[in-house]
């Protein structure tokens, strides 16, 4: 276990075979935290209304370069604000040719504690609005 990266509940929360909570640690903990930030809409937590990512405000936005650029900014800002164990290197949102309503959001990041470069691809479904 990496003491600097910590340990926490596995996300999504799971019960292990002995009835206890599942735990994640190290790089897996960081990856799960990133996924949690991206999947939590802002204003969805009563005690922490600013927590999360504004990504969900774009569900009915048109799938065009302008919307994708705004989504990239939202993701970068959310991760910079809420995940202090990483440096966000690059965020790119690309349209999926096989599924026109799905964006693939790739986040390249570096873990500060060990300088390890990793990435995650988060699928986001966008329903194109009126043109």
N, CA, C and O atoms as a Tinker XYZ file with bonds, in Angstrom:
   524  protein
     1  N      0.837000   -1.186000    0.000000    73     2
     2  CA     0.000000    0.000000    0.000000    64     1     3
     3  C      0.875000    1.239000    0.000000    63     2     4     5
     4  O      1.902000    1.285000    0.676000    81     3
     5  N      0.472000    2.222000   -0.745000    73     3     6
     6  CA     1.182000    3.483000   -0.759000    64     5     7
     7  C      0.566000    4.399000    0.294000    63     6     8     9
     8  O     -0.593000    4.798000    0.177000    81     7
     9  N      1.335000    4.725000    1.309000    73     7    10
    10  CA     0.818000    5.552000    2.394000    64     9    11
    11  C      0.429000    6.935000    1.900000    63    10    12    13
    12  O     -0.497000    7.541000    2.439000    81    11
    13  N      1.115000    7.443000    0.889000    73    11    14
    14  CA     0.810000    8.791000    0.411000    64    13    15
    15  C     -0.461000    8.834000   -0.426000    63    14    16    17
    16  O     -1.101000    9.883000   -0.510000    81    15
    17  N     -0.843000    7.723000   -1.047000    73    15    18
    18  CA    -2.054000    7.700000   -1.853000    64    17    19
    19  C     -3.276000    7.298000   -1.042000    63    18    20    21
    20  O     -4.405000    7.607000   -1.423000    81    19
    21  N     -3.062000    6.621000    0.056000    73    19    22
    22  CA    -4.146000    6.303000    0.966000    64    21    23
    23  C     -4.937000    5.076000    0.594000    63    22    24    25
    24  O     -4.656000    4.376000   -0.378000    81    23
    25  N     -5.937000    4.852000    1.413000    73    23    26
    26  CA    -6.829000    3.711000    1.269000    64    25    27
    27  C     -8.240000    4.196000    1.564000    63    26    28    29
    28  O     -8.433000    5.064000    2.415000    81    27
    29  N     -9.211000    3.652000    0.878000    73    27    30
    30  CA   -10.591000    4.057000    1.114000    64    29    31
    31  C    -11.562000    3.006000    0.644000    63    30    32    33
    32  O    -11.168000    1.954000    0.140000    81    31
    33  N    -12.838000    3.296000    0.813000    73    31    34
    34  CA   -13.855000    2.369000    0.347000    64    33    35
    35  C    -13.746000    2.186000   -1.149000    63    34    36    37
    36  O    -13.472000    3.134000   -1.885000    81    35
    37  N    -13.958000    0.982000   -1.589000    73    35    38
    38  CA   -13.968000    0.677000   -3.015000    64    37    39
    39  C    -15.168000    1.368000   -3.646000    63    38    40    41
    40  O    -16.234000    1.445000   -3.036000    81    39
    41  N    -15.001000    1.866000   -4.854000    73    39    42
    42  CA   -16.107000    2.500000   -5.548000    64    41    43
    43  C    -16.395000    1.753000   -6.819000    63    42    44    45
    44  O    -15.469000    1.559000   -7.606000    81    43
    45  N    -17.603000    1.322000   -7.081000    73    43    46
    46  CA   -18.748000    1.463000   -6.210000    64    45    47
    47  C    -18.591000    0.621000   -4.948000    63    46    48    49
    48  O    -17.859000   -0.369000   -4.922000    81    47
    49  N    -19.294000    1.042000   -3.911000    73    47    50
    50  CA   -19.189000    0.365000   -2.611000    64    49    51
    51  C    -19.644000   -1.077000   -2.763000    63    50    52    53
    52  O    -20.696000   -1.361000   -3.336000    81    51
    53  N    -18.821000   -1.986000   -2.231000    73    51    54
    54  CA   -19.116000   -3.415000   -2.350000    64    53    55
    55  C    -18.903000   -4.084000   -1.000000    63    54    56    57
    56  O    -18.084000   -3.649000   -0.191000    81    55
    57  N    -19.646000   -5.132000   -0.785000    73    55    58
    58  CA   -19.459000   -5.957000    0.407000    64    57    59
    59  C    -18.608000   -7.146000   -0.020000    63    58    60    61
    60  O    -18.881000   -7.784000   -1.037000    81    59
    61  N    -17.575000   -7.436000    0.767000    73    59    62
    62  CA   -16.714000   -8.567000    0.419000    64    61    63
    63  C    -17.331000   -9.880000    0.902000    63    62    64    65
    64  O    -18.418000   -9.875000    1.479000    81    63
    65  N    -16.657000  -10.989000    0.676000    73    63    66
    66  CA   -17.159000  -12.320000    1.008000    64    65    67
    67  C    -17.391000  -12.549000    2.492000    63    66    68    69
    68  O    -18.144000  -13.448000    2.866000    81    67
    69  N    -16.763000  -11.756000    3.339000    73    67    70
    70  CA   -16.930000  -11.922000    4.788000    64    69    71
    71  C    -17.909000  -10.906000    5.376000    63    70    72    73
    72  O    -18.042000  -10.812000    6.597000    81    71
    73  N    -18.588000  -10.153000    4.527000    73    71    74
    74  CA   -19.582000   -9.203000    5.007000    64    73    75
    75  C    -19.034000   -7.825000    5.320000    63    74    76    77
    76  O    -19.775000   -6.957000    5.783000    81    75
    77  N    -17.748000   -7.606000    5.078000    73    75    78
    78  CA   -17.143000   -6.296000    5.304000    64    77    79
    79  C    -17.134000   -5.476000    4.021000    63    78    80    81
    80  O    -17.500000   -5.961000    2.951000    81    79
    81  N    -16.714000   -4.239000    4.150000    73    79    82
    82  CA   -16.623000   -3.366000    2.979000    64    81    83
    83  C    -15.369000   -3.679000    2.174000    63    82    84    85
    84  O    -14.328000   -4.028000    2.730000    81    83
    85  N    -15.485000   -3.547000    0.862000    73    83    86
    86  CA   -14.329000   -3.681000   -0.004000    64    85    87
    87  C    -13.487000   -2.413000    0.070000    63    86    88    89
    88  O    -14.032000   -1.317000    0.203000    81    87
    89  N    -12.171000   -2.549000   -0.014000    73    87    90
    90  CA   -11.250000   -1.414000    0.085000    64    89    91
    91  C    -10.406000   -1.314000   -1.169000    63    90    92    93
    92  O    -10.111000   -2.320000   -1.814000    81    91
    93  N    -10.025000   -0.111000   -1.507000    73    91    94
    94  CA    -9.073000    0.096000   -2.598000    64    93    95
    95  C     -7.941000    0.953000   -2.057000    63    94    96    97
    96  O     -8.116000    1.710000   -1.101000    81    95
    97  N     -6.796000    0.824000   -2.674000    73    95    98
    98  CA    -5.633000    1.594000   -2.227000    64    97    99
    99  C     -4.741000    1.918000   -3.405000    63    98   100   101
   100  O     -4.872000    1.340000   -4.484000    81    99
   101  N     -3.839000    2.842000   -3.184000    73    99   102
   102  CA    -2.859000    3.208000   -4.197000    64   101   103
   103  C     -3.474000    3.801000   -5.442000    63   102   104   105
   104  O     -4.413000    4.594000   -5.367000    81   103
   105  N     -2.938000    3.412000   -6.599000    73   103   106
   106  CA    -3.382000    3.951000   -7.878000    64   105   107
   107  C     -4.846000    3.643000   -8.152000    63   106   108   109
   108  O     -5.539000    4.445000   -8.779000    81   107
   109  N     -5.327000    2.488000   -7.689000    73   107   110
   110  CA    -6.729000    2.139000   -7.879000    64   109   111
   111  C     -7.636000    3.112000   -7.133000    63   110   112   113
   112  O     -8.696000    3.483000   -7.635000    81   111
   113  N     -7.229000    3.519000   -5.954000    73   111   114
   114  CA    -7.996000    4.493000   -5.183000    64   113   115
   115  C     -8.099000    5.824000   -5.929000    63   114   116   117
   116  O     -9.156000    6.454000   -5.940000    81   115
   117  N     -7.012000    6.243000   -6.543000    73   115   118
   118  CA    -7.012000    7.491000   -7.316000    64   117   119
   119  C     -7.938000    7.363000   -8.519000    63   118   120   121
   120  O     -8.725000    8.270000   -8.790000    81   119
   121  N     -7.857000    6.256000   -9.240000    73   119   122
   122  CA    -8.702000    6.047000  -10.409000    64   121   123
   123  C    -10.183000    6.046000  -10.019000    63   122   124   125
   124  O    -11.008000    6.633000  -10.718000    81   123
   125  N    -10.517000    5.392000   -8.912000    73   123   126
   126  CA   -11.905000    5.356000   -8.466000    64   125   127
   127  C    -12.379000    6.751000   -8.039000    63   126   128   129
   128  O    -13.544000    7.093000   -8.239000    81   127
   129  N    -11.492000    7.551000   -7.459000    73   127   130
   130  CA   -11.848000    8.917000   -7.068000    64   129   131
   131  C    -12.127000    9.774000   -8.301000    63   130   132   133
   132  O    -13.055000   10.583000   -8.299000    81   131
   133  N    -11.333000    9.601000   -9.342000    73   131   134
   134  CA   -11.568000   10.335000  -10.591000    64   133   135
   135  C    -12.930000    9.959000  -11.167000    63   134   136   137
   136  O    -13.704000   10.829000  -11.567000    81   135
   137  N    -13.218000    8.665000  -11.206000    73   135   138
   138  CA   -14.503000    8.191000  -11.729000    64   137   139
   139  C    -15.654000    8.770000  -10.899000    63   138   140   141
   140  O    -16.672000    9.181000  -11.456000    81   139
   141  N    -15.501000    8.802000   -9.599000    73   139   142
   142  CA   -16.531000    9.334000   -8.710000    64   141   143
   143  C    -16.775000   10.822000   -8.967000    63   142   144   145
   144  O    -17.922000   11.266000   -9.009000    81   143
   145  N    -15.711000   11.583000   -9.135000    73   143   146
   146  CA   -15.853000   13.021000   -9.405000    64   145   147
   147  C    -16.589000   13.248000  -10.724000    63   146   148   149
   148  O    -17.490000   14.083000  -10.797000    81   147
   149  N    -16.210000   12.510000  -11.758000    73   147   150
   150  CA   -16.833000   12.697000  -13.071000    64   149   151
   151  C    -18.283000   12.233000  -13.098000    63   150   152   153
   152  O    -19.091000   12.789000  -13.842000    81   151
   153  N    -18.624000   11.239000  -12.309000    73   151   154
   154  CA   -19.993000   10.710000  -12.341000    64   153   155
   155  C    -20.935000   11.402000  -11.364000    63   154   156   157
   156  O    -22.127000   11.094000  -11.347000    81   155
   157  N    -20.434000   12.325000  -10.553000    73   155   158
   158  CA   -21.281000   13.049000   -9.599000    64   157   159
   159  C    -21.671000   14.406000  -10.167000    63   158   160   161
   160  O    -20.810000   15.261000  -10.376000    81   159
   161  N    -22.961000   14.614000  -10.420000    73   159   162
   162  CA   -23.390000   15.935000  -10.903000    64   161   163
   163  C    -23.255000   16.982000   -9.795000    63   162   164   165
   164  O    -23.481000   16.693000   -8.620000    81   163
   165  N    -22.888000   18.187000  -10.186000    73   163   166
   166  CA   -22.876000   19.290000   -9.221000    64   165   167
   167  C    -24.287000   19.461000   -8.665000    63   166   168   169
   168  O    -25.276000   19.169000   -9.337000    81   167
   169  N    -24.356000   19.929000   -7.450000    73   167   170
   170  CA   -25.613000   20.190000   -6.741000    64   169   171
   171  C    -26.363000   18.920000   -6.377000    63   170   172   173
   172  O    -27.529000   19.001000   -5.990000    81   171
   173  N    -25.741000   17.746000   -6.485000    73   171   174
   174  CA   -26.439000   16.511000   -6.131000    64   173   175
   175  C    -26.177000   16.095000   -4.681000    63   174   176   177
   176  O    -26.881000   15.237000   -4.150000    81   175
   177  N    -25.187000   16.686000   -4.049000    73   175   178
   178  CA   -24.898000   16.386000   -2.643000    64   177   179
   179  C    -25.314000   17.591000   -1.802000    63   178   180   181
   180  O    -24.816000   18.701000   -1.988000    81   179
   181  N    -26.222000   17.349000   -0.889000    73   179   182
   182  CA   -26.791000   18.447000   -0.102000    64   181   183
   183  C    -25.722000   19.167000    0.713000    63   182   184   185
   184  O    -25.707000   20.397000    0.748000    81   183
   185  N    -24.836000   18.435000    1.363000    73   183   186
   186  CA   -23.833000   19.052000    2.222000    64   185   187
   187  C    -22.612000   19.552000    1.443000    63   186   188   189
   188  O    -21.833000   20.349000    1.965000    81   187
   189  N    -22.441000   19.098000    0.220000    73   187   190
   190  CA   -21.318000   19.505000   -0.638000    64   189   191
   191  C    -21.843000   19.836000   -2.035000    63   190   192   193
   192  O    -21.531000   19.112000   -2.980000    81   191
   193  N    -22.631000   20.909000   -2.201000    73   191   194
   194  CA   -23.261000   21.166000   -3.511000    64   193   195
   195  C    -22.270000   21.476000   -4.627000    63   194   196   197
   196  O    -22.608000   21.303000   -5.798000    81   195
   197  N    -21.068000   21.925000   -4.309000    73   195   198
   198  CA   -20.081000   22.230000   -5.351000    64   197   199
   199  C    -19.306000   21.002000   -5.802000    63   198   200   201
   200  O    -18.630000   21.046000   -6.830000    81   199
   201  N    -19.390000   19.896000   -5.047000    73   199   202
   202  CA   -18.629000   18.698000   -5.393000    64   201   203
   203  C    -19.185000   18.075000   -6.673000    63   202   204   205
   204  O    -20.395000   18.052000   -6.898000    81   203
   205  N    -18.291000   17.582000   -7.486000    73   203   206
   206  CA   -18.670000   16.882000   -8.702000    64   205   207
   207  C    -18.214000   17.634000   -9.935000    63   206   208   209
   208  O    -17.382000   18.540000   -9.873000    81   207
   209  N    -18.779000   17.234000  -11.044000    73   207   210
   210  CA   -18.379000   17.793000  -12.330000    64   209   211
   211  C    -19.611000   18.338000  -13.050000    63   210   212   213
   212  O    -20.681000   17.732000  -12.999000    81   211
   213  N    -19.462000   19.463000  -13.709000    73   211   214
   214  CA   -20.555000   20.081000  -14.455000    64   213   215
   215  C    -20.846000   19.390000  -15.769000    63   214   216   217
   216  O    -21.581000   19.918000  -16.603000    81   215
   217  N    -20.286000   18.234000  -15.955000    73   215   218
   218  CA   -20.449000   17.445000  -17.164000    64   217   219
   219  C    -21.921000   17.171000  -17.482000    63   218   220   221
   220  O    -22.327000   17.182000  -18.644000    81   219
   221  N    -22.697000   16.929000  -16.453000    73   219   222
   222  CA   -24.094000   16.534000  -16.644000    64   221   223
   223  C    -24.980000   17.675000  -17.137000    63   222   224   225
   224  O    -26.116000   17.440000  -17.550000    81   223
   225  N    -24.479000   18.889000  -17.099000    73   223   226
   226  CA   -25.225000   20.022000  -17.640000    64   225   227
   227  C    -25.257000   19.991000  -19.171000    63   226   228   229
   228  O    -25.980000   20.773000  -19.788000    81   227
   229  N    -24.483000   19.100000  -19.783000    73   227   230
   230  CA   -24.368000   19.025000  -21.239000    64   229   231
   231  C    -25.111000   17.832000  -21.840000    63   230   232   233
   232  O    -24.883000   17.479000  -22.997000    81   231
   233  N    -25.987000   17.217000  -21.071000    73   231   234
   234  CA   -26.686000   16.025000  -21.554000    64   233   235
   235  C    -27.474000   16.309000  -22.827000    63   234   236   237
   236  O    -27.515000   15.463000  -23.720000    81   235
   237  N    -28.097000   17.468000  -22.931000    73   235   238
   238  CA   -28.912000   17.770000  -24.107000    64   237   239
   239  C    -28.254000   18.792000  -25.031000    63   238   240   241
   240  O    -28.921000   19.393000  -25.873000    81   239
   241  N    -26.965000   18.984000  -24.875000    73   239   242
   242  CA   -26.230000   19.917000  -25.736000    64   241   243
   243  C    -25.910000   19.240000  -27.071000    63   242   244   245
   244  O    -25.834000   18.013000  -27.140000    81   243
   245  N    -25.727000   20.022000  -28.115000    73   243   246
   246  CA   -25.359000   19.420000  -29.400000    64   245   247
   247  C    -23.948000   18.828000  -29.344000    63   246   248   249
   248  O    -23.063000   19.353000  -28.668000    81   247
   249  N    -23.766000   17.751000  -30.052000    73   247   250
   250  CA   -22.464000   17.092000  -30.102000    64   249   251
   251  C    -21.629000   17.775000  -31.181000    63   250   252   253
   252  O    -21.585000   17.331000  -32.329000    81   251
   253  N    -20.969000   18.863000  -30.789000    73   251   254
   254  CA   -20.155000   19.616000  -31.747000    64   253   255
   255  C    -18.843000   20.013000  -31.065000    63   254   256   257
   256  O    -18.703000   19.835000  -29.855000    81   255
   257  N    -17.895000   20.541000  -31.815000    73   255   258
   258  CA   -16.597000   20.889000  -31.223000    64   257   259
   259  C    -16.693000   21.875000  -30.055000    63   258   260   261
   260  O    -15.914000   21.775000  -29.107000    81   259
   261  N    -17.628000   22.821000  -30.107000    73   259   262
   262  CA   -17.771000   23.788000  -29.028000    64   261   263
   263  C    -18.197000   23.125000  -27.725000    63   262   264   265
   264  O    -17.652000   23.424000  -26.663000    81   263
   265  N    -19.168000   22.228000  -27.811000    73   263   266
   266  CA   -19.633000   21.507000  -26.623000    64   265   267
   267  C    -18.516000   20.621000  -26.067000    63   266   268   269
   268  O    -18.310000   20.560000  -24.855000    81   267
   269  N    -17.805000   19.940000  -26.953000    73   267   270
   270  CA   -16.718000   19.067000  -26.490000    64   269   271
   271  C    -15.625000   19.874000  -25.797000    63   270   272   273
   272  O    -15.051000   19.407000  -24.813000    81   271
   273  N    -15.327000   21.062000  -26.283000    73   271   274
   274  CA   -14.324000   21.919000  -25.646000    64   273   275
   275  C    -14.795000   22.359000  -24.257000    63   274   276   277
   276  O    -13.999000   22.394000  -23.319000    81   275
   277  N    -16.078000   22.693000  -24.120000    73   275   278
   278  CA   -16.617000   23.075000  -22.817000    64   277   279
   279  C    -16.568000   21.911000  -21.843000    63   278   280   281
   280  O    -16.258000   22.097000  -20.667000    81   279
   281  N    -16.872000   20.714000  -22.325000    73   279   282
   282  CA   -16.826000   19.523000  -21.480000    64   281   283
   283  C    -15.396000   19.268000  -21.010000    63   282   284   285
   284  O    -15.175000   18.943000  -19.843000    81   283
   285  N    -14.431000   19.413000  -21.907000    73   283   286
   286  CA   -13.031000   19.244000  -21.522000    64   285   287
   287  C    -12.649000   20.207000  -20.400000    63   286   288   289
   288  O    -11.944000   19.831000  -19.465000    81   287
   289  N    -13.119000   21.447000  -20.499000    73   287   290
   290  CA   -12.836000   22.443000  -19.460000    64   289   291
   291  C    -13.497000   22.059000  -18.144000    63   290   292   293
   292  O    -12.873000   22.166000  -17.089000    81   291
   293  N    -14.744000   21.615000  -18.186000    73   291   294
   294  CA   -15.451000   21.197000  -16.970000    64   293   295
   295  C    -14.711000   20.053000  -16.269000    63   294   296   297
   296  O    -14.533000   20.072000  -15.051000    81   295
   297  N    -14.286000   19.069000  -17.044000    73   295   298
   298  CA   -13.585000   17.914000  -16.476000    64   297   299
   299  C    -12.261000   18.347000  -15.857000    63   298   300   301
   300  O    -11.954000   17.969000  -14.727000    81   299
   301  N    -11.484000   19.129000  -16.580000    73   299   302
   302  CA   -10.194000   19.613000  -16.056000    64   301   303
   303  C    -10.392000   20.399000  -14.765000    63   302   304   305
   304  O     -9.665000   20.177000  -13.796000    81   303
   305  N    -11.352000   21.305000  -14.732000    73   303   306
   306  CA   -11.590000   22.121000  -13.543000    64   305   307
   307  C    -12.014000   21.272000  -12.344000    63   306   308   309
   308  O    -11.540000   21.488000  -11.229000    81   307
   309  N    -12.903000   20.311000  -12.574000    73   307   310
   310  CA   -13.377000   19.461000  -11.478000    64   309   311
   311  C    -12.239000   18.615000  -10.904000    63   310   312   313
   312  O    -12.096000   18.513000   -9.686000    81   311
   313  N    -11.439000   18.014000  -11.766000    73   311   314
   314  CA   -10.351000   17.169000  -11.275000    64   313   315
   315  C     -9.268000   17.991000  -10.590000    63   314   316   317
   316  O     -8.696000   17.554000   -9.591000    81   315
   317  N     -8.983000   19.169000  -11.113000    73   315   318
   318  CA    -7.989000   20.039000  -10.481000    64   317   319
   319  C     -8.453000   20.474000   -9.096000    63   318   320   321
   320  O     -7.655000   20.581000   -8.164000    81   319
   321  N     -9.733000   20.718000   -8.978000    73   319   322
   322  CA   -10.263000   21.196000   -7.692000    64   321   323
   323  C    -10.406000   20.091000   -6.650000    63   322   324   325
   324  O    -10.118000   20.318000   -5.475000    81   323
   325  N    -10.845000   18.899000   -7.056000    73   323   326
   326  CA   -11.232000   17.889000   -6.078000    64   325   327
   327  C    -10.281000   16.707000   -5.936000    63   326   328   329
   328  O    -10.412000   15.945000   -4.978000    81   327
   329  N     -9.343000   16.525000   -6.837000    73   327   330
   330  CA    -8.400000   15.403000   -6.695000    64   329   331
   331  C     -6.982000   15.952000   -6.642000    63   330   332   333
   332  O     -6.339000   16.166000   -7.669000    81   331
   333  N     -6.515000   16.174000   -5.423000    73   331   334
   334  CA    -5.222000   16.818000   -5.207000    64   333   335
   335  C     -4.036000   15.867000   -5.313000    63   334   336   337
   336  O     -2.888000   16.299000   -5.220000    81   335
   337  N     -4.297000   14.590000   -5.504000    73   335   338
   338  CA    -3.191000   13.632000   -5.633000    64   337   339
   339  C     -2.653000   13.544000   -7.047000    63   338   340   341
   340  O     -1.674000   12.840000   -7.294000    81   339
   341  N     -3.289000   14.259000   -7.997000    73   339   342
   342  CA    -2.874000   14.150000   -9.401000    64   341   343
   343  C     -2.612000   15.514000  -10.021000    63   342   344   345
   344  O     -3.075000   16.544000   -9.531000    81   343
   345  N     -1.858000   15.488000  -11.111000    73   343   346
   346  CA    -1.736000   16.612000  -12.028000    64   345   347
   347  C     -2.448000   16.184000  -13.307000    63   346   348   349
   348  O     -2.131000   15.142000  -13.880000    81   347
   349  N     -3.403000   16.983000  -13.750000    73   347   350
   350  CA    -4.120000   16.680000  -14.987000    64   349   351
   351  C     -3.237000   17.119000  -16.147000    63   350   352   353
   352  O     -2.926000   18.303000  -16.283000    81   351
   353  N     -2.836000   16.173000  -16.975000    73   351   354
   354  CA    -1.955000   16.465000  -18.098000    64   353   355
   355  C     -2.731000   16.854000  -19.348000    63   354   356   357
   356  O     -2.369000   17.802000  -20.045000    81   355
   357  N     -3.803000   16.114000  -19.627000    73   355   358
   358  CA    -4.563000   16.371000  -20.848000    64   357   359
   359  C     -5.971000   15.811000  -20.680000    63   358   360   361
   360  O     -6.162000   14.745000  -20.095000    81   359
   361  N     -6.949000   16.540000  -21.198000    73   359   362
   362  CA    -8.327000   16.069000  -21.246000    64   361   363
   363  C     -8.802000   16.221000  -22.682000    63   362   364   365
   364  O     -8.684000   17.298000  -23.267000    81   363
   365  N     -9.336000   15.153000  -23.249000    73   363   366
   366  CA    -9.871000   15.252000  -24.610000    64   365   367
   367  C    -11.208000   14.521000  -24.682000    63   366   368   369
   368  O    -11.348000   13.399000  -24.195000    81   367
   369  N    -12.170000   15.171000  -25.289000    73   367   370
   370  CA   -13.492000   14.587000  -25.508000    64   369   371
   371  C    -13.651000   14.372000  -27.000000    63   370   372   373
   372  O    -13.586000   15.319000  -27.784000    81   371
   373  N    -13.858000   13.136000  -27.384000    73   371   374
   374  CA   -13.996000   12.814000  -28.803000    64   373   375
   375  C    -15.313000   12.097000  -29.048000    63   374   376   377
   376  O    -15.791000   11.334000  -28.209000    81   375
   377  N    -15.887000   12.356000  -30.208000    73   375   378
   378  CA   -17.116000   11.676000  -30.594000    64   377   379
   379  C    -16.787000   10.243000  -30.969000    63   378   380   381
   380  O    -15.732000    9.963000  -31.539000    81   379
   381  N    -17.686000    9.356000  -30.648000    73   379   382
   382  CA   -17.522000    7.948000  -30.978000    64   381   383
   383  C    -18.234000    7.685000  -32.302000    63   382   384   385
   384  O    -19.439000    7.906000  -32.413000    81   383
   385  N    -17.498000    7.215000  -33.301000    73   383   386
   386  CA   -18.082000    6.987000  -34.635000    64   385   387
   387  C    -19.164000    5.913000  -34.603000    63   386   388   389
   388  O    -20.121000    5.986000  -35.374000    81   387
   389  N    -19.032000    4.923000  -33.733000    73   387   390
   390  CA   -20.004000    3.829000  -33.663000    64   389   391
   391  C    -21.263000    4.202000  -32.888000    63   390   392   393
   392  O    -22.322000    3.614000  -33.106000    81   391
   393  N    -21.157000    5.171000  -31.988000    73   391   394
   394  CA   -22.301000    5.598000  -31.170000    64   393   395
   395  C    -22.324000    7.126000  -31.169000    63   394   396   397
   396  O    -21.629000    7.742000  -30.361000    81   395
   397  N    -23.100000    7.750000  -32.049000    73   395   398
   398  CA   -23.043000    9.208000  -32.213000    64   397   399
   399  C    -23.436000    9.999000  -30.970000    63   398   400   401
   400  O    -23.087000   11.175000  -30.865000    81   399
   401  N    -24.147000    9.393000  -30.030000    73   399   402
   402  CA   -24.532000   10.112000  -28.818000    64   401   403
   403  C    -23.572000    9.870000  -27.660000    63   402   404   405
   404  O    -23.860000   10.263000  -26.529000    81   403
   405  N    -22.442000    9.232000  -27.923000    73   403   406
   406  CA   -21.484000    8.962000  -26.854000    64   405   407
   407  C    -20.181000    9.722000  -27.108000    63   406   408   409
   408  O    -19.624000    9.691000  -28.205000    81   407
   409  N    -19.722000   10.394000  -26.074000    73   407   410
   410  CA   -18.404000   11.014000  -26.097000    64   409   411
   411  C    -17.469000   10.160000  -25.269000    63   410   412   413
   412  O    -17.860000    9.637000  -24.225000    81   411
   413  N    -16.259000   10.019000  -25.716000    73   411   414
   414  CA   -15.223000    9.350000  -24.931000    64   413   415
   415  C    -14.317000   10.430000  -24.369000    63   414   416   417
   416  O    -13.631000   11.128000  -25.115000    81   415
   417  N    -14.319000   10.563000  -23.054000    73   415   418
   418  CA   -13.521000   11.588000  -22.392000    64   417   419
   419  C    -12.272000   10.915000  -21.843000    63   418   420   421
   420  O    -12.342000   10.128000  -20.900000    81   419
   421  N    -11.144000   11.228000  -22.435000    73   419   422
   422  CA    -9.882000   10.657000  -21.998000    64   421   423
   423  C     -9.157000   11.662000  -21.111000    63   422   424   425
   424  O     -8.962000   12.819000  -21.485000    81   423
   425  N     -8.768000   11.202000  -19.939000    73   423   426
   426  CA    -8.033000   12.034000  -18.997000    64   425   427
   427  C     -6.655000   11.408000  -18.802000    63   426   428   429
   428  O     -6.534000   10.284000  -18.316000    81   427
   429  N     -5.633000   12.141000  -19.184000    73   427   430
   430  CA    -4.256000   11.738000  -18.917000    64   429   431
   431  C     -3.815000   12.480000  -17.666000    63   430   432   433
   432  O     -3.945000   13.702000  -17.586000    81   431
   433  N     -3.298000   11.750000  -16.696000    73   431   434
   434  CA    -2.913000   12.375000  -15.438000    64   433   435
   435  C     -1.633000   11.746000  -14.891000    63   434   436   437
   436  O     -1.236000   10.647000  -15.279000    81   435
   437  N     -1.012000   12.476000  -13.987000    73   435   438
   438  CA     0.201000   11.992000  -13.326000    64   437   439
   439  C     -0.051000   12.012000  -11.824000    63   438   440   441
   440  O     -0.532000   13.004000  -11.276000    81   439
   441  N      0.278000   10.913000  -11.171000    73   439   442
   442  CA     0.147000   10.845000   -9.718000    64   441   443
   443  C      1.352000   11.560000   -9.115000    63   442   444   445
   444  O      2.500000   11.223000   -9.406000    81   443
   445  N      1.079000   12.533000   -8.287000    73   443   446
   446  CA     2.147000   13.364000   -7.730000    64   445   447
   447  C      3.105000   12.592000   -6.833000    63   446   448   449
   448  O      4.303000   12.877000   -6.818000    81   447
   449  N      2.600000   11.630000   -6.095000    73   447   450
   450  CA     3.429000   10.930000   -5.105000    64   449   451
   451  C      4.533000   10.090000   -5.734000    63   450   452   453
   452  O      5.622000    9.976000   -5.171000    81   451
   453  N      4.261000    9.500000   -6.903000    73   451   454
   454  CA     5.257000    8.612000   -7.503000    64   453   455
   455  C      5.560000    8.943000   -8.965000    63   454   456   457
   456  O      6.299000    8.217000   -9.629000    81   455
   457  N      4.990000   10.036000   -9.460000    73   455   458
   458  CA     5.246000   10.515000  -10.818000    64   457   459
   459  C      4.786000    9.530000  -11.900000    63   458   460   461
   460  O      5.281000    9.573000  -13.026000    81   459
   461  N      3.848000    8.653000  -11.565000    73   459   462
   462  CA     3.349000    7.665000  -12.511000    64   461   463
   463  C      2.303000    8.310000  -13.420000    63   462   464   465
   464  O      1.360000    8.937000  -12.937000    81   463
   465  N      2.468000    8.156000  -14.727000    73   463   466
   466  CA     1.511000    8.691000  -15.699000    64   465   467
   467  C      0.503000    7.607000  -16.049000    63   466   468   469
   468  O      0.876000    6.491000  -16.412000    81   467
   469  N     -0.776000    7.943000  -15.936000    73   467   470
   470  CA    -1.860000    7.010000  -16.218000    64   469   471
   471  C     -2.941000    7.731000  -17.018000    63   470   472   473
   472  O     -2.867000    8.941000  -17.230000    81   471
   473  N     -3.943000    6.977000  -17.459000    73   471   474
   474  CA    -5.090000    7.605000  -18.103000    64   473   475
   475  C     -6.349000    6.816000  -17.801000    63   474   476   477
   476  O     -6.304000    5.662000  -17.375000    81   475
   477  N     -7.456000    7.465000  -18.032000    73   475   478
   478  CA    -8.758000    6.840000  -17.843000    64   477   479
   479  C     -9.646000    7.344000  -18.973000    63   478   480   481
   480  O     -9.532000    8.498000  -19.388000    81   479
   481  N    -10.527000    6.488000  -19.471000    73   479   482
   482  CA   -11.491000    6.885000  -20.494000    64   481   483
   483  C    -12.877000    6.756000  -19.881000    63   482   484   485
   484  O    -13.290000    5.677000  -19.456000    81   483
   485  N    -13.580000    7.872000  -19.844000    73   483   486
   486  CA   -14.908000    7.936000  -19.234000    64   485   487
   487  C    -15.934000    8.112000  -20.347000    63   486   488   489
   488  O    -15.874000    9.106000  -21.071000    81   487
   489  N    -16.881000    7.176000  -20.509000    73   487   490
   490  CA   -17.905000    7.342000  -21.538000    64   489   491
   491  C    -19.001000    8.264000  -21.030000    63   490   492   493
   492  O    -19.490000    8.097000  -19.912000    81   491
   493  N    -19.384000    9.225000  -21.837000    73   491   494
   494  CA   -20.452000   10.158000  -21.479000    64   493   495
   495  C    -21.460000   10.187000  -22.608000    63   494   496   497
   496  O    -21.109000   10.413000  -23.766000    81   495
   497  N    -22.714000    9.957000  -22.262000    73   495   498
   498  CA   -23.774000    9.907000  -23.264000    64   497   499
   499  C    -24.436000   11.276000  -23.373000    63   498   500   501
   500  O    -24.964000   11.821000  -22.403000    81   499
   501  N    -24.387000   11.794000  -24.563000    73   499   502
   502  CA   -24.948000   13.114000  -24.844000    64   501   503
   503  C    -26.100000   12.902000  -25.830000    63   502   504   505
   504  O    -25.937000   12.239000  -26.854000    81   503
   505  N    -27.241000   13.462000  -25.514000    73   503   506
   506  CA   -28.381000   13.388000  -26.422000    64   505   507
   507  C    -28.463000   14.692000  -27.153000    63   506   508   509
   508  O    -28.766000   15.728000  -26.561000    81   507
   509  N    -28.198000   14.653000  -28.424000    73   507   510
   510  CA   -28.114000   15.875000  -29.209000    64   509   511
   511  C    -29.421000   16.650000  -29.174000    63   510   512   513
   512  O    -30.495000   16.105000  -29.430000    81   511
   513  N    -29.307000   17.929000  -28.851000    73   511   514
   514  CA   -30.486000   18.788000  -28.751000    64   513   515
   515  C    -30.874000   19.347000  -30.113000    63   514   516   517
   516  O    -30.308000   18.959000  -31.135000    81   515
   517  N    -31.837000   20.255000  -30.123000    73   515   518
   518  CA   -32.277000   20.836000  -31.404000    64   517   519
   519  C    -31.170000   21.647000  -32.047000    63   518   520   521
   520  O    -30.342000   22.238000  -31.353000    81   519
   521  N    -31.153000   21.677000  -33.357000    73   519   522
   522  CA   -30.107000   22.384000  -34.093000    64   521   523
   523  C    -30.546000   23.756000  -34.462000    63   522   524
   524  O    -29.790000   24.499000  -35.088000    81   523
